[in-house]
Amino acid sequence: MQSIEIDPELNRLALEEAAKLYPDFAGQALHVIARPLSQGFAWQLVWKGAPPPGQQAWEFQNAAIRAYKRSAGIKD
């Protein structure tokens, strides 16, 4: 499967957008990644250190990934 090149500017914008919704996590994530699977991709964040615990961290990650995919024009 072909990999997805993450655009650094879109990545920055996606993290900023997610941080507006979940300001407690601003500055804790490095970037969005898309790991190829046999079918499709697994999207996640790379955190600075260990990922923070709790549902809000998951929501921050989901918001960042949705923002990145929307900005990049990636459809599921």
Secondary structure, 3 states (H helix, E strand, C coil): CCCCCCCHHHHHHHHHHHHHHCHHHCCCEEEEEEEECCCCEEEEEEECCCCCCCHHHHHHHHHHHHHHHHHHCCCC
